[in-house]
Amino acid sequence: MARRCAMALFLLGAKAVSAWDHVSSGELKMVVEMGDPVLVAFIKPDGPASAALEQEWLSAAASGAKHKQQLLSVDCSASEVDCDIQENIEFPSIFVLQRDKPIAQYRGTKRAAAMLHFLSRRTRPVVTEGLDGDQLAGFKTADETVFVAYLDQSDRDSAAVFGEVAMRYRDEFSFGTVVDPEVAGSQGLEAPAVVCYKLVDGDTVTLKEVQGFDELDNWVKEASRPVISELTVLNWQRLLDRGWPMVYLFGSTEAQRQQLRKSLYKFARSYYDSLTSVMVDPNEFPDLMGRLGLEPSVFPAGAVHQLSKDRIYPYSKGWSFSSDALQRWALDVYQGRIKPWTPPGVTTTFEDLGPTRAAMRKVSMASIPGVKIKIAGHDEL
């Protein structure tokens, strides 16, 4: 047994720092049997989405190895490898595997930091309870979005509601509690209160009471929203449910998407309440650009979807992607100087400014099974 463990540790050291230095099915099983959680990418190297993942996976594997986080990859195109981990698996797919625990699928953005945060979340309880002052300082930055409930020790109702909401969003955010009134006082808070700490934007949002599940759930959905969100299968519907116009931004690589975030942060911050700005990895949503009237191979790219009237405005070709340029373009759209995109086969006139669907009608917008999009919200753009 000791020899098997030593071999597994050798595999982790040798494989985790090289993105596509794959393990076999037998090697993976050996590592999982050791008991620690392992983040595993099941890929087909020839596929474009798997190829796009490689650089970020390499970065995650190298960073994870420094903190003893285990990341492995499996080449599912190899004939001797069994990747039948779930029905209808798509490639690439990423899972946390741990002996005697249910398989947890990662459905977030394919950024190195985001993938590592997911693995870290799976090493902690759904709610990390009873944080003291020193623990709280570290917990605030343990994830990109952290919720901490400051509660009285005897307030079991609020703790139960917080725990239910935490269970719903455990795949995306980290949750903890503080029950020491002195620790709460050091933060300028009185129980009950919940604070959302957003590492990426440097923001905090505070809820000064804990009511029922629905109220807390709605608050968590809005408080967690970054200035520029990253589109995932987990957050798309709730972002649409805001009802405000959606600003979709596309970059072909993570580096290009990071540059877009930097360039357009001022714009997105200025219109945070009245627009929903999202960054999209086209490898994760391969059909979305075409559905927004964009050329799939031209980057960077962007479009606005005015949800209330189901009108789509692709960003003008040749315009720079800066906050000032995007703001000028949005003003032209708002004042009617730019006409909505007309999908092939749809008849419309410039007078009615595009095809309009009845409010609340459900339509299919992308190739995500089971996703239904409500057309609802406001006319403002």
C-alpha positions in Angstrom: 0.0 0.0 0.0 2.8 2.4 0.9 4.4 1.7 -2.5 1.1 2.5 -4.3 0.8 5.8 -2.4 4.4 6.7 -3.2 3.7 6.0 -6.9 0.6 8.1 -6.8 2.4 11.0 -5.3 5.1 10.7 -7.9 2.4 10.8 -10.6 0.9 14.0 -9.1 4.3 15.7 -9.0 5.1 14.6 -12.6 1.7 15.2 -14.2 0.2 18.1 -12.5 2.7 20.7 -13.8 2.3 19.7 -17.4 -1.1 20.4 -18.9 -1.5 17.5 -21.3 0.9 15.0 -19.8 -2.1 12.7 -19.2 -2.6 9.9 -16.7 -4.2 6.6 -17.6 -7.5 5.3 -16.2 -5.5 3.1 -13.8 -3.3 5.9 -12.6 -6.3 8.2 -12.1 -8.0 5.5 -10.0 -4.9 5.0 -7.9 -4.7 8.7 -7.1 -8.4 9.0 -6.3 -8.1 6.1 -3.9 -5.7 8.1 -1.8 -8.7 10.1 -0.6 -7.8 13.7 -1.4 -10.0 15.6 -3.9 -8.6 15.7 -7.4 -9.6 18.1 -10.2 -9.6 16.2 -13.4 -10.0 17.5 -17.0 -11.4 14.9 -19.5 -10.4 16.2 -22.9 -10.0 15.3 -26.6 -6.8 17.2 -27.6 -7.9 17.6 -31.2 -11.1 19.4 -30.3 -11.0 23.3 -30.4 -12.5 23.7 -26.9 -10.0 21.3 -25.4 -7.1 23.0 -27.2 -8.3 26.4 -25.9 -8.3 25.1 -22.3 -4.7 24.0 -22.4 -2.9 27.2 -21.5 -5.2 28.0 -18.5 -5.1 24.4 -17.3 -1.3 24.5 -17.5 -1.3 27.7 -15.4 -3.8 26.1 -12.9 -1.8 22.9 -12.6 1.5 24.7 -12.0 -0.1 27.0 -9.4 -2.1 24.2 -7.8 1.0 22.1 -7.4 2.6 24.8 -5.3 -0.3 24.6 -2.8 -0.6 20.8 -3.0 -3.8 21.0 -5.0 -4.1 18.0 -7.3 -4.9 18.5 -11.0 -4.8 15.8 -13.6 -5.9 15.4 -17.2 -7.1 12.4 -19.2 -6.9 12.0 -23.0 -10.3 10.5 -23.9 -9.3 10.0 -27.5 -6.9 7.2 -26.4 -8.4 3.8 -27.1 -7.3 2.3 -23.8 -8.8 5.1 -21.7 -12.3 4.9 -20.2 -13.9 8.3 -19.8 -17.5 7.1 -19.2 -17.7 9.2 -16.1 -21.2 10.4 -16.8 -23.8 10.1 -19.5 -23.4 12.2 -22.6 -20.1 13.7 -21.5 -18.8 16.6 -23.5 -15.2 17.5 -24.0 -13.6 19.2 -22.3 -15.3 18.4 -19.0 -13.9 19.0 -15.5 -14.8 17.2 -12.3 -13.7 16.9 -8.7 -13.2 13.3 -7.8 -12.8 12.1 -4.3 -13.1 8.6 -2.8 -16.5 7.8 -1.2 -18.0 11.2 -2.3 -20.3 12.2 -5.1 -18.7 13.4 -8.3 -18.8 17.2 -8.6 -18.8 18.8 -12.1 -17.2 22.1 -12.7 -19.4 24.4 -14.8 -17.7 27.7 -14.4 -15.4 29.7 -16.6 -12.2 28.0 -17.8 -9.9 30.4 -16.0 -7.0 29.0 -13.9 -8.0 30.9 -10.8 -11.7 30.1 -11.1 -10.9 26.3 -11.5 -8.6 26.3 -8.5 -11.2 28.2 -6.4 -13.7 25.5 -7.2 -11.3 22.8 -6.0 -10.6 24.7 -2.8 -14.4 25.1 -2.2 -14.7 21.3 -2.4 -12.2 20.9 0.4 -14.3 23.0 2.8 -17.7 22.5 4.3 -20.6 24.2 2.5 -20.5 26.8 5.3 -17.3 27.4 7.3 -18.8 28.1 10.7 -17.5 30.1 13.7 -14.7 32.1 12.0 -12.6 34.0 14.5 -10.8 37.3 13.7 -7.7 35.8 12.2 -9.6 33.2 10.2 -12.0 35.9 8.9 -9.2 37.9 7.4 -8.0 35.0 5.3 -11.5 33.8 4.5 -12.5 37.1 2.9 -9.9 36.5 0.2 -10.2 32.7 -0.1 -12.4 33.0 -3.2 -13.4 35.5 -5.8 -16.8 35.9 -4.1 -17.3 35.2 -0.4 -20.4 35.6 1.8 -20.0 35.9 5.5 -23.1 35.9 7.9 -22.6 37.7 11.2 -25.1 36.0 13.5 -26.0 35.6 17.2 -25.1 32.2 18.5 -28.7 31.5 19.4 -30.1 32.6 16.0 -30.7 29.2 14.5 -33.3 30.4 12.1 -31.0 32.8 10.3 -28.2 30.2 10.3 -30.5 27.6 8.7 -31.6 30.0 6.0 -28.0 31.0 5.3 -27.1 27.3 5.1 -29.9 26.6 2.6 -28.8 29.4 0.3 -25.1 28.4 0.6 -26.0 24.8 -0.5 -27.7 26.3 -3.6 -24.6 28.3 -4.6 -21.7 26.2 -3.2 -20.4 25.6 -6.7 -19.9 29.3 -7.3 -19.2 31.1 -4.0 -17.8 30.5 -0.5 -19.8 30.9 2.6 -18.9 31.3 6.3 -20.3 32.5 9.6 -19.1 34.7 12.5 -20.9 34.3 15.9 -18.5 36.3 18.0 -20.0 39.7 18.7 -16.5 41.2 19.1 -15.4 40.0 15.7 -18.6 41.5 14.2 -18.0 44.7 16.1 -14.5 44.9 14.6 -16.1 45.0 11.2 -18.6 47.7 12.2 -21.5 45.2 12.1 -24.2 44.0 14.4 -25.9 40.6 14.1 -27.7 39.6 12.0 -26.0 40.8 8.9 -24.5 39.3 5.7 -21.6 40.7 3.8 -20.6 39.8 0.2 -16.9 40.3 -0.4 -16.0 40.5 -4.1 -12.3 40.1 -4.6 -12.2 40.9 -8.4 -13.9 44.3 -8.1 -12.8 45.1 -4.6 -16.4 45.7 -3.5 -18.4 44.7 -0.5 -22.2 44.6 -0.3 -24.0 44.4 3.1 -27.4 43.1 4.0 -28.4 44.3 7.5 -31.0 41.6 8.1 -31.6 38.0 7.3 -35.2 37.3 6.4 -36.6 34.3 4.6 -34.9 32.0 2.0 -36.4 33.8 -1.0 -35.2 37.3 0.2 -31.7 36.1 0.9 -31.5 34.1 -2.3 -32.5 37.2 -4.4 -30.0 39.3 -2.5 -27.2 36.8 -3.1 -27.9 36.7 -6.8 -27.6 40.4 -7.2 -24.9 41.1 -4.6 -22.6 38.5 -6.2 -22.8 40.0 -9.7 -19.4 41.5 -10.8 -19.1 44.7 -12.7 -18.4 42.4 -15.8 -19.7 38.9 -15.3 -18.3 35.8 -16.9 -21.1 33.9 -18.7 -21.5 30.4 -17.5 -24.3 27.8 -17.6 -24.9 28.5 -13.9 -25.4 32.3 -14.0 -26.9 32.9 -17.5 -30.5 32.5 -16.5 -30.3 34.7 -13.4 -28.5 37.4 -15.4 -31.3 37.3 -18.0 -33.9 37.4 -15.2 -32.7 40.9 -14.3 -34.5 42.0 -17.4 -32.0 44.8 -18.3 -30.2 44.9 -21.6 -27.4 42.3 -21.9 -24.1 43.5 -23.2 -22.2 40.4 -24.6 -18.4 40.8 -25.1 -16.4 38.1 -26.9 -12.6 37.5 -26.8 -10.9 34.6 -28.5 -8.4 34.0 -25.7 -8.3 34.6 -22.0 -5.7 37.3 -22.6 -7.9 39.1 -25.0 -10.9 38.8 -22.6 -8.8 40.3 -19.8 -7.9 43.2 -22.0 -11.5 43.8 -22.8 -12.4 43.7 -19.1 -9.7 46.4 -18.5 -10.8 48.5 -21.4 -14.5 48.4 -20.7 -14.5 48.3 -16.9 -15.3 52.1 -16.6 -18.3 51.7 -19.0 -19.6 48.6 -17.2 -19.2 50.3 -13.8 -21.0 53.4 -14.9 -24.0 51.4 -16.1 -23.9 48.6 -13.5 -27.5 49.0 -12.4 -29.1 49.5 -15.9 -27.1 47.1 -18.0 -25.8 43.5 -17.5 -22.3 43.3 -19.0 -21.0 39.7 -19.6 -17.7 38.4 -20.9 -18.1 35.3 -23.1 -15.7 32.5 -24.0 -16.8 31.6 -27.5 -15.5 28.0 -27.0 -18.0 27.6 -24.2 -20.9 29.0 -26.2 -20.0 28.2 -29.9 -23.4 29.2 -31.3 -24.0 32.4 -29.5 -22.1 34.8 -31.8 -24.2 33.7 -34.8 -27.4 34.2 -32.8 -26.3 37.7 -32.0 -25.6 38.6 -35.6 -21.8 38.5 -35.2 -19.2 36.8 -37.4 -17.9 33.8 -35.4 -14.2 34.3 -36.4 -13.9 38.1 -35.8 -12.6 39.2 -32.4 -13.0 41.1 -30.2 -16.7 41.4 -30.8 -19.8 42.5 -28.9 -23.6 42.9 -29.1 -26.4 44.2 -27.0 -29.6 42.2 -26.5 -32.5 44.5 -25.5 -34.5 41.9 -23.7 -37.8 43.8 -23.3 -38.3 43.9 -27.1 -36.0 41.1 -28.1 -33.9 43.4 -30.3 -30.3 42.7 -31.0 -27.6 45.3 -31.9 -24.2 43.9 -33.0 -21.4 46.3 -32.1 -20.3 48.4 -35.1 -17.4 47.0 -37.1 -14.3 49.2 -37.0 -15.1 50.8 -33.7 -12.6 50.5 -30.9 -13.4 48.6 -27.7 -13.0 51.4 -25.2 -15.5 52.7 -22.6 -15.9 56.0 -24.4 -16.5 54.4 -27.8 -19.0 51.9 -26.4 -20.8 54.7 -24.6 -21.1 56.7 -27.9 -22.3 53.7 -29.7 -24.9 52.9 -27.0 -26.2 56.4 -27.2 -26.7 56.0 -31.0 -28.6 52.8 -30.4 -30.8 54.5 -27.7 -31.6 57.5 -30.0 -32.5 55.2 -32.9 -29.5 56.1 -35.2 -28.5 52.4 -35.3 -31.1 49.9 -36.4 -31.4 46.4 -34.8 -30.1 43.4 -36.6 -32.6 41.4 -38.6 -32.0 37.7 -38.4 -32.2 35.8 -41.7 -35.7 35.0 -42.8 -37.3 37.7 -40.5 -39.2 40.5 -42.1 -39.3 43.9 -40.4 -39.2 47.6 -41.1 -37.0 50.4 -39.7 -40.2 52.1 -38.5 -40.9 49.4 -35.9 -37.2 49.1 -35.0 -37.1 45.3 -35.3 -39.2 42.2 -34.5 -40.9 42.3 -31.2 -42.0 39.3 -29.2 -44.5 39.4 -26.4 -43.1 39.9 -23.0 -42.3 36.8 -20.9 -42.3 34.6 -24.0 -39.7 31.8 -23.6 -37.2 31.5 -26.5 -34.2 29.4 -27.2 -31.0 31.5 -27.3 -28.1 29.1 -27.3 -27.0 25.5 -27.4 -27.5 24.8 -23.7 -29.9 21.9 -23.1 -32.8 22.9 -20.8 -32.0 26.7 -20.7 -35.1 28.8 -21.2 -34.8 32.6 -21.6 -37.5 34.9 -20.5 -38.1 38.0 -22.5 -38.9 40.5 -19.9 -37.7 43.7 -18.3 -37.1 47.3 -19.3 -36.9 49.3 -22.5 -33.9 51.4 -21.4 -30.7 51.0 -23.2 
